[in-house]
Amino acid sequence: MDEELLKKAEEIIEYTDNTICNHCLGRKFSNEIKGLTNKERGELIRKELSIENPNEKCFICDNIFDKINEDLYKRINQKIQFINLEFDNFLVGSKVPKEILKKDEEFNEKFNIDTENIKKEINRTIGLELEKIGKIVEFDHNEIVIELNFKNNEPTVYIQINPLFIEGTYNKYKRGIPQTKWPCRECHGKGCEYCNYTGKMYPESVEELMSEVVLKETQGRYCKFHGAGREDIDVLMLGDGRPFVLEVIEPKIRKLDLNKLEKEINEHANGKTKYNHLKYCKRNRKSEIKVSSPDAYKVYEAIVNCENEVTDKDLEILQNLDLIKQRTPIRVAHRRADKIREKRVLGLSCEIISPKQFKMKIKTEGGLYIKELISSDEGRSNPSVTGLLNNQCICSQLDVIEVSKK
């Protein structure tokens, strides 16, 4: 073994009055001695220096590694079995007393050592042992995190179950259904006379019609629904549907037959909503679908009622709709930032239904408020259908017929 290495090791042992454990000693030379565990490195160094193992508490870690034993592994496995948890991969995390971390850091500074901290060794040591149960350590997309708290005499074990993410598209075929659960405006979800003690403004939602089945199959705690935008409660979602991600919180079961699940959900929805193309996805997908790309668009079909009669020639004027400047609509001003948004109309066609009514099919950039584009919203949308026709118009019915996929 290299003489300089042994000299430095001897200095370290002398400085601690031979009260440094083999884990901590070996960790200081993990960059120089390859292919061994830190404990094995420490043992090898002591053998080369003919220095016996210490009998006292470690100068750095206070013999924290003695707490990583068969009893700890048994308690971890018992906790997993008690929860009846299904998983394929995991990550280990640990909480270590601050004084130990500080002492380890100060020691590295004193001897000019650049190596991993003590928590990494603890996590790796436990991870390697737990892999023997047939599961693998996963750093980026782990299904559970096994957290150990070493701040007490006996380490406590906590299992963090990470969410399950399911992606798809949904259709809404019945008006009066919100996208997500809508808490009662009076009691804010607690239950009161106003909401008939349901805690909700509406009995069901696109989210709940799906999550009721998913929670039963996964034994999860609850779900979060992430949609690529949302339609108003009185608007249908047609075509191939709107993209969404369902986030299942603390699922105990992760392996699902998604084709079977899709069928069960749609049977439960009973024609009010429909869910399509279900597949697993990663956490970042829920934010991706919320961010409109430059090519994102939506196509709507609106029934427009007019104060005065309109002709085909009048409607030709609407082809001038292009760049729309919209101030935050009055109806959502209480929950949206008051600002002017610029969105483009990408295509438009009209068909007269009766002297004071016509159908409009319109393709726009995502984020354009169609009802306000039609009514002008007291001049907050400019230009508008009302303004161009010089005829007060309102949207009496609106359907989304296409949402671009991102």
N, C-alpha and C positions, 0 to 999 in steps of 0.2 A: 504494500500500500504506500502511496505517496508520502514522503517524509514531512512535507509542509502541512499536508492534511492532518497527519498524526500529531504534529506539533500544535496545530490550532486546536485539535480535539483535546489534547492534554491541558492546554490553557483553559479551555471551557470547563473541563472537569475540576481543575484546581480552583477556578473562580467560584464554582458552586460548592466547593468542599465535598465533591463527589456525591452531590444530592440531586443530580440531573438524571431522569429516567432514560431508558434506552430509546423510547419513542421520541422524546425531545432532543436527545443527542443525535440520533440518526437523522431527524428532520433537518438539522442544521447542515447536513452534508448530502442532502437528497439530489443536488445538482451534480455532485462529484462522483457518488457511488451509485451506479445504475443497477437495475434488475433485482433489487431487494426492497422489502418493506422498511419503513423507518426503524421499527423495532429491531429488525435483523441487521440494519446498518449499525445501530448503536451497539449491539452485541458483538459485531465483528470488530468495531473500533476498540472496544474494551479488551477483546481477546488479543488484538495486536499490541495493545499497551500494557497488557497483563494487569488490568485494573478491575477489581471485582465490582459486581452490581451493587448499587446503594440499597441500604435497608430503610432509609428515612424517606419522608415525603419529598417528591420532586420539587426542586427549586422553582421550576416554571409552572408546571401544570397541576401540582398538588395531587398527583397520582389519579388524575381524572380518567385515565385509560383503564384503571382497575374497575371502573364502573361499567365498562363495556364488556359484558360477560354473558354467560349462558342465560342467566336470569333475565337480563335486559332483552335478549333476543326472544325468549319465551313470552315475555309480556307484550312485545310488539306483535308476535304471531297470534297471541290470544286476542288482542284488540282487533286485528284484521278479521279473525274468525267470528268474533262477537258481532261486528258490524255486518258480517256476511257480504264482504266486499269482493267485487269482480274487477280485476285489473291485470294488465300485462306488463306495465312498466311503472317505475317509481323514481323518486328523488329523495335523498335524505337531507334534512336541514337540522341545525343544532344551535342552541343558545348556551353560551359559555360565560361564566362570570367575567365581568369587565376587568377585574384585577389580573386574571390569568392572561387575557388578551394583551393587556398593557405590558405585563412583565415579559411576555414573549416578544412583543414589538421592541421594547427597550433593549432586550438581550440581543436581538438582531442588529440594532443600531450600534451597540457597543462593540460587537465583533465583526461589523461590516458584512453581515450575511443577508443575502437576498434569496429567500425561499418561501414556500407556502406557509400560511398561518395555521395555527393549531386546529381551527374549525374544519379546514379542508381535510386534514388527516382523520379527524373524528368521523366526518361524513363518509369518506372513502372506506374507512375500516368497517363501518357498519354496513355500507352499501355492498361491499364484496361478500360479506357474510349472508346478507339477505338474498343475494342473487342465487344462493343455493336452493331457494324454494322454487326456482324456475322462472323468476321474473327478472327483468333487466333494468339497469339504471338508465334513465333518459333525462337529459338536461334541459332540452328545449320544449318538448311537448309532453310533459309527464302527466300521467293520469291521477296519481296521488303523491302527496309529499308526507313523508314520515318525519315528524318534528320531535326532537329530543331536547328537553330542558335540563341542563346539567347544573342549574343554579341552586338546586336543592341537594340534600344528601343522597336521595335516591332519584335518579333521572325520571322525569315524567314523560309519558308518551302521548302524542297527539297526532291523529291522522287527518290531514287536509285532503278532502276529495275534490279534485279539480273539475270544472264544468265539462259537459259533453256538448258539442256543437253540431247541429243538424241544419243543413241548408236545403232550400227548395224554392218553389214559387207558390203563390196562393191566388185563388179566385174568390170573389165574393159575389154571390148571386141573389142576395136579399138585402134590401135597403134597411137602414136602421141598426146596423151592426158596426160598432167601432173596431178599429184594428187591434187595440189593446184594452185590457181591463180599465174601466173608467170609474175611479172612486167617486163616491157620493160627494157632491159639492157642499152638502150641509155637515155631514159627520166625518168626511175624509176617510171613509173606509171602516169606521168603527161599527156602523149599524144604527139606524134611527128610523123614526116613523116615516120620514120623507122618502127613504129608499126601501121601505118595507123591511127594514133590518137586514138587508142584503149587503150593505156597505158599498153598493154599486149603482151607477146611474142607469146602466143597461144590463139585462140579465146575462148576456153572452157577448163574446167578442171573437174576432178571428184568432187571437192568441189563445183564449180559453178553450175554444172548440177543439184545438189541436193539443194543447198542453194537458188537458184532462186525461187523454189516452196515453200520452208520452210519459207522464208522471207515474201512471199505473204500471207501465212496462219497465221503467227504469228505477222505480222506487226512489225518485229524486225528491228534494224538498219543495222546490218551486221552479218556475221557468221565467225567463226574460225573452221577450220577442223583439227582434231587431229587423225593421223593414226598410227597404230601399224607398224612403218616402212613405207617405200614407195618403189615402183618399179620404174625403169627408164621409161622415157616417151615412149620409143619404146617397152616396155614390157607389155604383157597382164597379167591381174589378174584373174585367173580362179578358179575352184573348188567352195567352199562355200564362198570364198571371204576373204578380209582382214579386220580385226576389225578396227573400227573408232569411234570417238565421234564427233558429230557436236555441237558446242557451239553457241547458238543463243544469240546475244547481244541485251539487252533491248527489249525483246518480250512483246508486249501488250496483246497478247492472248497466254495462256499456255495450255489450254485444247484442245487437238487435237485427232482426230481419227487416230491413227498411221497406222492402216491397210489401211485406205483410203488414207492417206498421202503417204504411200509407193507406192501404185498403181499410184497415180498422178505423183510422182517423176519419176517412171520408164517409164511412158508414155511420159513424157517430155524428158527423156534421149534418147528415141527412139532407144534402142538397143546398144548404144555406151557404156553405163555403166548400172549397175543394183545395187539396194540397197535392203538389206535383213534384216529380223528379227529386225525391228526398235522397240526400247523401251526406256523409260525414264531412266536416270541414274543420279548419284550424281556427283558433281564437281571432286571428287578425282579419278573418273574412267578415266578421260583424261590423268592423269599421270600414272595410273596403266598400261594402254595398251602400254605405251611407254617404260616400264621397262621390259626387258626380264627376265623371270623366268629361272631357271636352266634347265627346261624341254622344253623350247620354241624351235621350229624348223620351217623350211620352206622347201618346196619341189619344185624343179624347173625342167623344161624340156627345154633343150638347143639343138639347131642345131649347130654342130661344123664343120667348114671348115678347112681342113688341107693343108699344103703346099705340102706334099708328101702323097702317098697312105698309108692306114692303113688296118690292118687285124683284125679279131676277136682275134687272139692271142696277137696282140699289145695292144688291148684294155683291156685285162685281167690285164695288168700292173696297170691300173687305180684303181684297187681294193686296191692298196697300199696307196691311198689318205686317210689320217686320220687327224692328227693335222696340220693345215695350219697356217703359220705365214705370215700375210699380212701387208706390210707397206701401209699407206694411198695411194690409187690409184692416179695416175697422174691426171686423169680427174676430181677428186673432191678435189685435194690438196689445191685449192684456197679457199675452204670453210669448210674444215675439218682439225682437228688437225693432225699434222704429227707425227704419232706414229705407232708402230707395234701391230696389234691385233692378238690374237690367237683364232681360231675357228676350230671346228671339222666337218669333213664329217661323216655323220651318216649312209649313205647307198648310193649305186650307181649301175646303170645298163646302158649298152650301146647297141646300135643296129646300124649296118652299113646301110647307105642309098645308098652310092655310093663309089667308090674307095677312094675318098678324102673327104668324108663327113660321119658323123655319128650323131645319136641322143643320147643324154645323159640325163638320169633322175637321179637327185641327191638330197639327203636329207641332210640338213646341220643345224648347229646351226644358229640362227638368227644373221645377221650382217656380214656374209661372202659374199664378192663380187664375184659373179659367173663369170662375164666376165673376170675379172683379174685372177681368178683361172684357167681359160682356157688359156688365152694368156700369162700368167706369168707377164705381165705389166713391161716388161724390167727387170725381175728378182725380182720385189718387192713382188711377191707372191711365196712362197716356202714351199712345192713343188707345182708344177702346172701340168696341162695336157700337156702343151708344153714341160716342162722339162722332165717329165717321158717318153713321147713318143719320145723325141729328134726330134720333128717335130713341126714346128711353126703352132699353131692352133689359130683360132679366133671364137668367138661366133657370128654367123650370125643371130640368132633368139633366143629369150628367153621368156619363159612364167613362171609365178608363178602359180603352180597348187594346193598348199595347204599352209596355214599359221596356225600354232597351235593357239588355242584359250587360252587366259590367264584367 
